[in-house]
């Protein structure tokens, strides 16, 4: 009898299984930015033993062949419709992680029907809350007019007299993570704060008064939106709701463009009902932002009109974009993919 110990067949099988998993645990990453995301994807994928297929391209019917061998893909805000979902399913994709909080660019109902799970990547609320308060202050102090005049060396004062935020009643619609952080920030400015949400937060009652939505419309000098976009709240800011608001109300939106009916907003600005707006998001932006469009005619008439108003600030969906955001969404996008494959707890999955 040999003195050598016989190999443990169970351990050998487990080793070979794990070796196979390390090769075939693959994620295809679309719309990956070279200058900020790529180094993080390389580091985190190595740490998590995940093989990557990466591309700067957004997913399209023409390039989906590259997902072959990946159960999971990572995307940003590119629209993913039922047709694309069917194709992804045919190619073996079972899980989509979007590197965003919002997921209205994905046909969730179709994904459920087809059998593809969807996850998002929530990030810390501070960045968007900072940006929201910045847009409030810029709108109240008419900073767009001030900077436009300064750029042509017009240093006159007529028409740029601002107001002080402590004199405002501010209405916050949506008191989730970002809305709560905005309210906490605003509490230091000495303004009156009204809040609306179907789920009230005891924490926020220290700083704000929860009200009915119509009361908030009637009383607020400035309204800021912090809601996900759903079928129920699509165009919640419309001709009717604007009619209930104070004259010269200021509207801030760092949430989702579809919350506001752009036509009604433009009409309100033109007739002076709305005194100003700070918009980081607009309708129909998903195929527009984060690309160089300098030589193109943009297919978004409302954007062109809104940018022309002297009392409207429009930024290209930038409120989220901080160092902390990039680290968080890259890491958690891969974490959710790994959790899906390993069938472990996955807090990033969207319940449907």
C-alpha positions as CSV (number, residue, x, y, z in Angstrom):
1,X,0.0,0.0,0.0
2,X,1.4,3.4,-1.0
3,X,2.4,5.7,1.8
4,X,1.0,8.6,-0.3
5,X,-2.4,9.9,0.9
6,X,-5.1,9.5,-1.7
7,X,-6.4,12.8,-3.1
8,X,-9.6,14.2,-1.7
9,X,-12.0,13.8,-4.6
10,X,-14.5,16.2,-3.1
11,X,-11.9,18.9,-2.6
12,X,-10.6,18.4,-6.1
13,X,-14.1,18.7,-7.5
14,X,-14.7,21.9,-5.6
15,X,-11.4,23.4,-6.8
16,X,-12.2,22.6,-10.4
17,X,-15.7,24.0,-10.0
18,X,-14.3,27.3,-8.5
19,X,-11.7,27.4,-11.3
20,X,-14.4,27.1,-13.9
21,X,-16.5,29.7,-12.1
22,X,-13.6,32.2,-12.1
23,X,-13.4,31.8,-15.8
24,X,-17.1,32.0,-16.6
25,X,-18.2,34.6,-14.0
26,X,-18.3,37.3,-16.7
27,X,-20.0,40.7,-16.9
28,X,-20.3,42.8,-20.0
29,X,-20.0,46.5,-19.2
30,X,-21.6,48.9,-21.7
31,X,-21.0,52.7,-21.8
32,X,-17.8,52.4,-19.8
33,X,-16.0,55.7,-19.5
34,X,-12.2,55.4,-19.9
35,X,-11.3,58.5,-17.8
36,X,-13.1,57.6,-14.5
37,X,-14.8,54.2,-14.5
38,X,-12.3,52.0,-16.2
39,X,-9.6,52.0,-13.5
40,X,-12.3,51.2,-10.9
41,X,-13.8,48.4,-13.0
42,X,-10.4,46.9,-13.4
43,X,-9.6,47.0,-9.6
44,X,-13.0,45.8,-8.4
45,X,-13.3,43.0,-11.0
46,X,-9.9,41.7,-9.9
47,X,-10.9,41.9,-6.3
48,X,-14.2,40.0,-6.9
49,X,-12.8,37.5,-9.4
50,X,-15.0,38.7,-12.2
51,X,-14.0,38.6,-15.9
52,X,-15.1,41.7,-17.9
53,X,-16.0,42.4,-21.4
54,X,-16.0,46.2,-21.7
55,X,-17.0,48.7,-24.3
56,X,-17.5,52.5,-24.6
57,X,-20.6,51.8,-26.7
58,X,-24.1,51.9,-25.4
59,X,-26.1,48.6,-25.8
60,X,-27.8,48.4,-29.2
61,X,-29.3,45.7,-31.3
62,X,-26.1,45.8,-33.5
63,X,-23.6,45.2,-30.7
64,X,-25.4,42.8,-28.3
65,X,-23.4,39.9,-29.7
66,X,-20.6,40.9,-27.3
67,X,-22.6,39.7,-24.3
68,X,-22.2,36.1,-25.2
69,X,-21.0,34.2,-22.2
70,X,-22.2,36.8,-19.7
71,X,-25.2,36.2,-17.5
72,X,-25.0,39.8,-16.3
73,X,-24.6,43.2,-18.0
74,X,-23.9,46.6,-16.6
75,X,-25.5,49.7,-18.3
76,X,-26.2,53.4,-17.6
77,X,-29.2,55.3,-19.0
78,X,-29.6,53.8,-22.5
79,X,-33.2,52.8,-23.1
80,X,-33.7,49.1,-22.9
81,X,-37.0,48.1,-24.5
82,X,-38.8,44.8,-24.9
83,X,-37.2,44.0,-28.2
84,X,-33.7,44.4,-26.7
85,X,-34.6,42.4,-23.6
86,X,-35.8,39.5,-25.8
87,X,-32.5,39.6,-27.6
88,X,-30.5,39.7,-24.4
89,X,-32.4,36.7,-23.1
90,X,-31.6,34.8,-26.3
91,X,-27.9,35.5,-25.7
92,X,-28.0,34.2,-22.1
93,X,-28.4,37.4,-20.1
94,X,-30.4,36.9,-16.9
95,X,-29.5,40.0,-15.0
96,X,-29.1,43.8,-15.8
97,X,-27.5,46.2,-13.4
98,X,-27.9,49.9,-14.2
99,X,-25.3,52.2,-12.7
100,X,-28.0,54.7,-11.7
101,X,-30.6,55.1,-9.0
102,X,-33.4,55.5,-11.6
103,X,-34.4,52.6,-13.8
104,X,-37.2,54.1,-15.9
105,X,-35.0,53.7,-19.0
106,X,-35.7,49.9,-18.7
107,X,-39.0,48.3,-19.6
108,X,-39.4,46.7,-16.1
109,X,-42.7,45.0,-17.0
110,X,-41.2,43.4,-20.1
111,X,-38.1,42.3,-18.1
112,X,-40.4,40.6,-15.6
113,X,-42.3,38.8,-18.3
114,X,-39.2,37.7,-20.1
115,X,-37.4,36.6,-16.9
116,X,-34.5,39.1,-16.6
117,X,-33.9,40.6,-13.2
118,X,-33.1,44.3,-12.9
119,X,-30.9,46.0,-10.2
120,X,-29.9,49.6,-9.7
121,X,-27.0,51.2,-7.8
122,X,-28.1,53.7,-5.2
123,X,-25.4,56.1,-4.1
124,X,-25.0,58.5,-1.2
125,X,-27.6,61.4,-1.3
126,X,-25.1,64.2,-0.4
127,X,-24.0,64.9,-4.0
128,X,-27.5,65.5,-5.4
129,X,-28.6,67.3,-2.3
130,X,-25.6,69.7,-2.6
131,X,-26.4,70.3,-6.2
132,X,-30.1,70.9,-5.5
133,X,-29.4,73.6,-2.9
134,X,-26.9,75.1,-5.4
135,X,-29.6,75.4,-8.1
136,X,-32.0,76.9,-5.5
137,X,-29.5,79.6,-4.6
138,X,-28.5,80.3,-8.2
139,X,-32.2,80.6,-9.2
140,X,-33.1,82.8,-6.3
141,X,-30.1,85.1,-6.9
142,X,-30.6,85.2,-10.7
143,X,-27.1,84.0,-11.3
144,X,-27.6,83.1,-15.0
145,X,-28.5,86.7,-15.8
146,X,-25.6,88.0,-13.7
147,X,-23.0,85.7,-15.4
148,X,-24.4,86.3,-18.9
149,X,-24.1,90.1,-18.4
150,X,-20.7,89.9,-16.8
151,X,-19.4,87.9,-19.8
152,X,-20.2,90.8,-22.1
153,X,-19.1,93.4,-19.5
154,X,-22.5,94.6,-18.7
155,X,-22.3,95.5,-15.0
156,X,-25.7,97.2,-14.6
157,X,-28.0,96.2,-11.7
158,X,-31.5,96.6,-13.2
159,X,-33.3,93.2,-13.4
160,X,-30.9,91.1,-11.3
161,X,-32.1,92.0,-7.8
162,X,-32.3,88.7,-5.9
163,X,-34.1,87.4,-2.8
164,X,-32.8,85.7,0.4
165,X,-33.6,82.1,1.0
166,X,-34.5,82.7,4.6
167,X,-37.6,84.6,3.4
168,X,-38.8,81.6,1.4
169,X,-41.3,78.8,2.0
170,X,-39.8,75.8,0.3
171,X,-41.9,72.8,-0.7
172,X,-40.1,69.5,-0.9
173,X,-42.0,66.8,-2.8
174,X,-40.5,63.4,-2.0
175,X,-38.7,62.7,1.3
176,X,-36.7,59.7,0.4
177,X,-32.9,59.6,1.0
178,X,-32.2,62.7,-1.2
179,X,-35.3,64.7,-0.2
180,X,-34.5,64.1,3.5
181,X,-30.9,65.3,3.0
182,X,-32.1,68.4,1.2
183,X,-34.5,69.2,4.0
184,X,-31.7,68.8,6.6
185,X,-29.5,71.2,4.6
186,X,-32.3,73.7,4.3
187,X,-33.0,73.7,8.0
188,X,-29.8,75.7,8.5
189,X,-31.0,78.5,6.2
190,X,-33.9,79.5,8.4
191,X,-36.6,79.1,5.7
192,X,-40.0,77.5,6.3
193,X,-40.1,74.0,4.9
194,X,-43.2,72.1,3.7
195,X,-43.0,68.4,2.7
196,X,-45.1,65.9,0.9
197,X,-44.7,62.1,0.6
198,X,-47.1,59.2,0.8
199,X,-44.7,57.7,3.4
200,X,-43.9,60.3,6.1
201,X,-40.6,60.3,7.9
202,X,-40.5,61.0,11.7
203,X,-37.0,62.2,11.3
204,X,-38.1,64.9,8.9
205,X,-40.8,66.2,11.2
206,X,-38.1,67.9,13.2
207,X,-37.4,70.2,10.3
208,X,-40.5,70.3,8.1
209,X,-44.2,70.3,8.1
210,X,-45.9,67.5,6.1
211,X,-48.9,68.8,4.2
212,X,-51.3,67.8,1.4
213,X,-49.9,68.3,-2.1
214,X,-52.4,71.1,-3.0
215,X,-51.5,73.0,0.2
216,X,-47.8,72.8,-0.7
217,X,-48.6,74.0,-4.2
218,X,-50.5,77.0,-2.8
219,X,-48.0,78.0,-0.1
220,X,-44.5,77.3,-1.5
221,X,-42.3,80.0,-3.0
222,X,-40.0,77.3,-4.4
223,X,-40.8,73.7,-5.1
224,X,-38.1,71.0,-5.4
225,X,-38.8,67.5,-6.8
226,X,-37.2,64.3,-5.3
227,X,-39.3,61.4,-6.6
228,X,-38.7,58.4,-8.8
229,X,-40.6,58.5,-12.1
230,X,-43.6,56.2,-12.1
231,X,-46.8,55.9,-14.2
232,X,-48.7,57.6,-11.4
233,X,-46.5,60.7,-11.1
234,X,-45.6,61.2,-14.7
235,X,-46.2,64.9,-15.5
236,X,-47.3,65.6,-12.0
237,X,-46.2,69.2,-12.6
238,X,-48.6,70.1,-15.4
239,X,-50.9,73.0,-16.4
240,X,-53.4,72.2,-13.6
241,X,-50.9,71.9,-10.8
242,X,-49.0,75.0,-12.0
243,X,-52.2,76.9,-11.8
244,X,-52.5,76.0,-8.1
245,X,-49.0,77.5,-7.4
246,X,-48.0,80.9,-6.2
247,X,-47.2,83.5,-8.9
248,X,-43.5,83.7,-9.6
249,X,-42.9,80.2,-8.0
250,X,-39.5,78.7,-8.7
251,X,-39.3,75.0,-9.7
252,X,-36.2,72.8,-9.1
253,X,-35.9,69.3,-10.6
254,X,-32.9,67.1,-10.0
255,X,-35.0,63.9,-10.0
256,X,-36.5,62.8,-13.4
257,X,-37.5,64.9,-16.4
258,X,-40.8,63.2,-16.9
259,X,-42.1,64.5,-13.6
260,X,-42.7,67.9,-15.4
261,X,-44.8,68.5,-18.5
262,X,-42.3,70.6,-20.5
263,X,-45.0,72.3,-22.5
264,X,-46.8,73.4,-19.4
265,X,-43.6,74.6,-17.8
266,X,-42.7,76.7,-20.9
267,X,-46.2,78.2,-20.9
268,X,-45.9,79.0,-17.2
269,X,-42.6,80.7,-17.8
270,X,-43.8,82.7,-20.8
271,X,-46.8,84.2,-19.0
272,X,-44.8,84.9,-15.8
273,X,-46.6,82.4,-13.5
274,X,-43.3,80.6,-13.0
275,X,-40.5,83.0,-11.9
276,X,-37.6,80.7,-12.6
277,X,-36.4,77.1,-12.8
278,X,-33.3,75.1,-12.1
279,X,-33.4,71.9,-14.1
280,X,-30.7,69.2,-14.0
281,X,-33.1,66.8,-15.9
282,X,-35.5,67.2,-18.8
283,X,-37.9,65.0,-20.7
284,X,-36.5,62.7,-23.4
285,X,-32.9,63.1,-22.4
286,X,-31.7,59.5,-22.3
287,X,-30.2,59.4,-25.8
288,X,-28.9,63.0,-25.5
289,X,-26.7,63.5,-22.6
290,X,-23.1,62.3,-22.1
291,X,-22.3,62.5,-25.8
292,X,-20.6,65.2,-27.9
293,X,-23.5,66.7,-29.9
294,X,-21.7,69.9,-31.0
295,X,-22.3,69.4,-34.7
296,X,-25.8,68.0,-34.5
297,X,-29.3,69.3,-34.6
298,X,-30.8,68.2,-31.3
299,X,-34.2,66.4,-31.5
300,X,-35.4,68.1,-28.3
301,X,-37.3,71.3,-29.0
302,X,-38.2,71.9,-25.4
303,X,-34.5,71.8,-24.3
304,X,-33.7,74.6,-26.8
305,X,-36.6,76.7,-25.6
306,X,-35.8,76.3,-21.9
307,X,-32.2,77.1,-22.4
308,X,-33.2,80.4,-24.0
309,X,-35.0,81.7,-21.0
310,X,-32.9,84.1,-18.9
311,X,-34.5,82.8,-15.7
312,X,-34.0,79.1,-16.4
313,X,-30.8,77.1,-15.5
314,X,-30.4,73.9,-17.4
315,X,-27.6,71.5,-16.7
316,X,-27.0,68.1,-18.4
317,X,-28.0,65.6,-15.6
318,X,-24.9,66.3,-13.5
319,X,-26.2,66.4,-9.9
320,X,-25.1,62.9,-9.2
321,X,-21.6,63.2,-10.6
322,X,-19.0,63.1,-7.8
323,X,-16.0,61.0,-6.9
324,X,-18.1,59.1,-4.4
325,X,-20.8,58.4,-6.9
326,X,-18.4,56.8,-9.4
327,X,-16.8,54.6,-6.8
328,X,-20.1,53.5,-5.4
329,X,-21.9,52.6,-8.7
330,X,-19.0,50.7,-10.2
331,X,-18.5,48.7,-7.1
332,X,-22.1,48.0,-6.4
333,X,-22.9,47.2,-10.0
334,X,-20.4,44.3,-9.9
335,X,-21.4,43.3,-6.3
336,X,-25.0,42.9,-7.5
337,X,-24.0,40.8,-10.4
338,X,-21.9,38.6,-8.2
339,X,-24.7,38.3,-5.7
340,X,-27.1,37.2,-8.5
341,X,-24.8,34.5,-9.8
342,X,-24.0,33.2,-6.3
343,X,-27.7,33.5,-5.2
344,X,-26.7,35.5,-2.1
345,X,-28.5,38.5,-0.6
346,X,-28.9,41.1,-3.2
347,X,-30.2,44.5,-1.9
348,X,-29.8,46.1,-5.3
349,X,-32.6,44.1,-7.0
350,X,-35.6,46.1,-8.1
351,X,-38.8,44.5,-6.7
352,X,-41.5,44.1,-9.4
